[in-house]
Amino acid sequence: MIRPIMKDPFFLSQKSRPAAAADLPIAQDLLDTLRAHAGECVGMAANMIGQAVRIIVFDQDGVPTIMLNPEIIGGLSPYDAEEGCLSLPGVRKTKRYQVITVRYQDMAMREHTEVYTGWTAQIIQHEADHLNGILI
């Protein structure tokens, strides 16, 4: 189901709770909402649709990817970036890493650890910030 985009900075600044198997419908709603905004958005966190749970979705070279409970456990090659967000007006400066290592669970609740680079790494970092209540 396509959900409205949350724009309340107070809500968005709250840390999200861990995702569980019972939260899988939220992941599907998040994916549906990302697809509906594909022309203006490449990633979303569950709090962007009003659900304070640790789930993100993003476009990875045309393939939608869902991560439950993502945790960035390493980063290399920091750089300065500017990012926008559907939930907040304008563009903001932030620090990102060119290479990140992420531990997360898939939709079957299996744990993975993977390395991401470049644009995909930047998207994941932005969405992980949302889960931690960091507004960019």
Backbone torsions as a table, in degrees:
resi	resn	phi	psi	omega
1	MET	NA	136.8	177.6
2	ILE	-79.7	126.4	-177.4
3	ARG	-108.1	154.2	174.9
4	PRO	-68.3	152.5	-179.7
5	ILE	-82.6	127.3	178.1
6	MET	-74.3	132.6	-179.5
7	LYS	-125.5	6.3	-178.2
8	ASP	-80.2	110.5	-177.6
9	PRO	-59.7	-32.6	179.3
10	PHE	-63.8	-48.6	178.7
11	PHE	-62.1	-45.4	-176.9
12	LEU	-66.0	-20.8	-178.8
13	SER	-88.0	3.1	177.9
14	GLN	-88.4	142.2	176.0
15	LYS	-70.6	143.4	-179.2
16	SER	-87.2	149.7	177.9
17	ARG	-82.3	159.7	177.9
18	PRO	-61.3	146.2	177.2
19	ALA	-84.3	146.7	176.8
20	ALA	-128.2	172.5	-179.8
21	ALA	-56.5	-32.4	179.5
22	ALA	-66.1	-15.0	-178.8
23	ASP	-91.9	2.2	-178.0
24	LEU	-57.6	-35.0	175.4
25	PRO	-60.4	-31.3	176.2
26	ILE	-63.9	-40.8	178.6
27	ALA	-60.3	-41.2	179.0
28	GLN	-66.8	-42.1	176.6
29	ASP	-61.3	-40.1	179.1
30	LEU	-63.4	-43.3	177.7
31	LEU	-63.7	-44.4	177.9
32	ASP	-59.9	-41.5	-178.9
33	THR	-69.1	-40.0	176.2
34	LEU	-60.6	-45.7	179.2
35	ARG	-60.1	-37.5	179.5
36	ALA	-67.3	-23.3	-178.9
37	HIS	-111.8	22.6	-174.5
38	ALA	-56.7	-30.0	-179.2
39	GLY	-74.3	-13.0	-175.6
40	GLU	-133.0	3.4	-173.1
41	CYS	-152.4	140.8	179.5
42	VAL	-116.3	-4.0	179.1
43	GLY	-162.9	155.6	178.6
44	MET	-148.2	150.4	171.9
45	ALA	-110.9	153.2	-175.1
46	ALA	-58.0	-31.9	179.4
47	ASN	-66.5	-18.0	176.7
48	MET	-70.6	-15.3	174.2
49	ILE	-114.7	22.3	173.7
50	GLY	83.6	16.2	-179.5
51	GLN	-119.4	109.7	-176.9
52	ALA	-83.5	67.6	-178.7
53	VAL	-134.4	148.2	-171.9
54	ARG	-79.5	78.9	177.0
55	ILE	-137.9	134.4	172.4
56	ILE	-129.5	155.2	171.2
57	VAL	-133.9	149.2	178.9
58	PHE	-157.5	159.8	177.0
59	ASP	-89.6	120.8	179.0
60	GLN	-114.6	91.0	-179.0
61	ASP	54.8	45.4	177.7
62	GLY	88.4	-4.1	179.8
63	VAL	-109.6	119.4	177.7
64	PRO	-69.7	134.3	-177.9
65	THR	-125.2	134.7	178.5
66	ILE	-114.4	132.9	175.2
67	MET	-125.7	129.1	172.1
68	LEU	-103.1	136.9	178.1
69	ASN	53.4	45.3	179.3
70	PRO	-67.5	141.8	177.7
71	GLU	-138.1	120.7	176.8
72	ILE	-79.9	115.8	-175.0
73	ILE	-107.3	1.1	176.4
74	GLY	-169.4	150.7	177.9
75	GLY	-149.7	142.1	179.5
76	LEU	-130.9	151.9	174.2
77	SER	60.8	71.7	178.9
78	PRO	-66.8	150.6	176.6
79	TYR	-151.3	162.7	176.9
80	ASP	-88.3	137.3	-179.5
81	ALA	-135.3	162.6	171.1
82	GLU	-124.0	132.7	-175.8
83	GLU	-136.1	149.3	171.7
84	GLY	-111.9	172.1	-177.5
85	CYS	-152.9	140.2	176.5
86	LEU	-61.5	-28.5	-176.0
87	SER	-82.3	-17.8	-174.2
88	LEU	-133.9	143.6	179.3
89	PRO	-75.3	151.7	172.3
90	GLY	83.1	-172.9	-179.4
91	VAL	-123.8	141.9	-178.1
92	ARG	-128.6	151.3	176.9
93	LYS	-87.8	145.9	178.9
94	THR	-156.4	166.6	173.9
95	LYS	-98.2	137.3	176.1
96	ARG	-133.9	167.9	175.6
97	TYR	-112.2	138.8	179.2
98	GLN	-67.9	-33.6	-178.2
99	VAL	-128.2	129.3	176.9
100	ILE	-131.7	153.6	171.7
101	THR	-112.7	129.6	-175.0
102	VAL	-125.4	132.5	170.9
103	ARG	-105.7	132.6	-177.0
104	TYR	-157.5	174.2	174.4
105	GLN	-115.3	147.4	176.2
106	ASP	-91.4	-173.6	-177.1
107	MET	-67.5	-15.4	174.9
108	ALA	-94.9	8.5	180.0
109	MET	66.0	21.5	174.2
110	ARG	-84.6	139.4	-178.9
111	GLU	-85.5	142.3	177.3
112	HIS	-134.6	153.6	168.8
113	THR	-131.1	121.7	-176.3
114	GLU	-137.8	157.5	176.8
115	VAL	-105.0	135.0	178.3
116	TYR	-125.8	149.7	-178.9
117	THR	-131.6	165.1	170.3
118	GLY	58.7	-137.1	-175.4
119	TRP	-58.8	-42.7	179.4
120	THR	-61.6	-42.3	178.0
121	ALA	-61.3	-40.4	179.5
122	GLN	-64.2	-43.1	178.7
123	ILE	-60.2	-48.5	-178.9
124	ILE	-59.1	-42.6	-180.0
125	GLN	-62.5	-41.7	178.8
126	HIS	-61.4	-47.1	-178.0
127	GLU	-69.2	-36.8	176.8
128	ALA	-63.6	-36.5	175.2
129	ASP	-58.7	-43.5	177.5
130	HIS	-54.0	-46.7	-177.5
131	LEU	-62.1	-27.2	-179.3
132	ASN	-94.7	8.7	177.8
133	GLY	76.5	17.2	178.9
134	ILE	-94.3	121.4	-177.7
135	LEU	-95.0	121.3	177.1
136	ILE	-118.3	NA	NA
